[in-house]
Amino acid sequence: MVTVLDNRAQAGAAPRPRHPEKANRPDTEVLPKPDWIRVKAPVSKGYFETREIVKENRLVTVCEEAGCPNIGGCWEKKHATFMIMGGICTRACAFCNVATGLPNALDEDEPASVGRAVAKMGLSHVVITSVDRDDLADGGAEHFARTIRAIRAAAPNTTIEILTPDFLRKPGALEVVVAAKPDVFNHNLETVPSKYLKVRPGARYFHSIRLLQRVKELDPTIFTKSGIMVGLGEERNEVLQLMDDLRTADVDFMTIGQYLQPTRKHHAVMRYVPPEEFESFKTIGLTKGFLVVASSPLTRSSHHAGEDFERLKAARLARSAPAIAAE
């Protein structure tokens, strides 16, 4: 069951809190950040140019809404992850900084606006994500499909990666999105199953695994991808089991990054995982059969997505070459 809060401000009323479901929670302890997790404030010319394009087209980016630490570096290179269907999510995940509540109606012009922005920015690869829209009959699947088609029309040489919700209890929704043929289909598990009740209470771990598996059944040519955060109190063996679950679903690409606490009302950082542990996860993931593993403290789902897509294609080609030669 998903609880949807109406936190839209009424005329003349004081602004509602960004996370009303967390307002009465006690503040959690904030651990001091180690040196390896610190980033510089964005000040480059490219960053401000990207911000202007986003504002001109009245677009929402997960870079801003989720407080991504990599925003300066990505926007400097004119890389941005567009978040469609508004900036209000119907879920209340304990880790996420996106506002929670009852969203507004869909903007029917948004797909075309995204297409124009992608063309203007000259992107070779774009990532499209969204809030959860449990209020919609299809969870926003058709809006995803329209956005993919709009980008294809405006920027036919741009490759498209989508990062979708789980479409829980939305029969037929996944098929609509896959039929639009994104190049990469990403859906994040976020954490190990033992942490779902506290960290991702509106989701179901094995539903998400099955979603990723179903993508490959519908279209084996689409690359599949998933990611998790560490530092939420998970055990190492749980991460390794999660890798096996993803490989059972034939997922190609896994990302692993450090969880960073948005506010004192969010889930606490239980531990800052040192860089050498991330390297270990990367090595193990590759031995388990992933085509690509991105694992570092500052790794995020969309960080270096364009470069990683090229690595995905090269890895698939290299793996298929021996089989082709043997025929």
Summary of the structure (lengths in Angstrom):
residues: 327
radius of gyration: 19.2
end to end distance: 50.8
largest distance: 72.2
contacts: 1040
relative contact order: 0.13
helix: 40%
strand: 13%
